[in-house]
Amino acid sequence: MKKLLAGLFVVSSMLTFSDEVIIRGGLDVFNDFNGMSDYITGDTGDNSLGYELGVEYLKSVTPNFLIGAGVAYQGHAKAEGKDVLLGSWYDGYGDYYEHTVGYDDKVYYDSIPLYVTAKYEFDTRNKNIKPYVKANLGYSFNLKKNDLTYSDKVTQSVYDWYDDAYDTYDYTNSSASYDTKIKNGIYYGIGGGVQINNVTVDLMYQANYAKAKIDYKDGSGSEEHNLNVSRVTLGVGYAFQF
């Protein structure tokens, strides 16, 4: 009889814990690429911003601890291509020119991670405010966006008196595209934030692991490099509780 009562108590306690479905989005506030050092600098390219959209299901296992699973679409920022300056000069009109060879900025891949997630909520005097920490671990399905492109180009900078700025024009002497395949890898994230009523705001350090296989244009072979991307993401979500 005692075991039965204890079992009923555990079941009734679990039923009082709320489950959550969280719809979330985020923007990357910092990005870093690791790998392909002959082709990229490791920084992000100009006018490039990483983002994500996802959904998570979390189930309470204690009043403060939830576990579950999630899926997201993560659009990674561009990797800054590595260029070599061969020469620079001014023409008779005062326009400035740079002759460079190297690799163009490319979005090498986006990711769809499937992951398990764990979240611990801290008690406060106000039950509507819940600081929390969380961690994700899963597998990243990486989607190739562009091939690696090599170019020999001249960039002309012309001063625009009307806008008080320089307009730039690229003239490509030659270019070559290398077939690039992106392999899947591990995904993880760790961070924390606060949930106010049903709205969540958090900062997450996240990383996707990948390998890039680059086939030579002349068909003589290929090479493979790590192409991992890590970042800090500011996320906002809405928790549906039931």
Secondary structure, DSSP 8 states (H G I E B T S, - for coil): -HHHHHHHHHHHHHHHS--EEEEEEEEEEEEEEES-TTTEEEEE-TT---EEEEEEEEEESSSSEEEEEEEEEEE---EEE-EEEEEEEE-TTS-EEEEEEEE--B--EEEEEEEEEEEEE---SSTTEEEEEEEEEEEEEEEE---EEEEEEEEEEEEETTTTEEEEEEEEEEEEEE-EEEE-EEEEEEEEEEEETTEEEEEEEEEE--EEEEE-TTSS-EEEEE-EEEEEEEEEEEEEE-
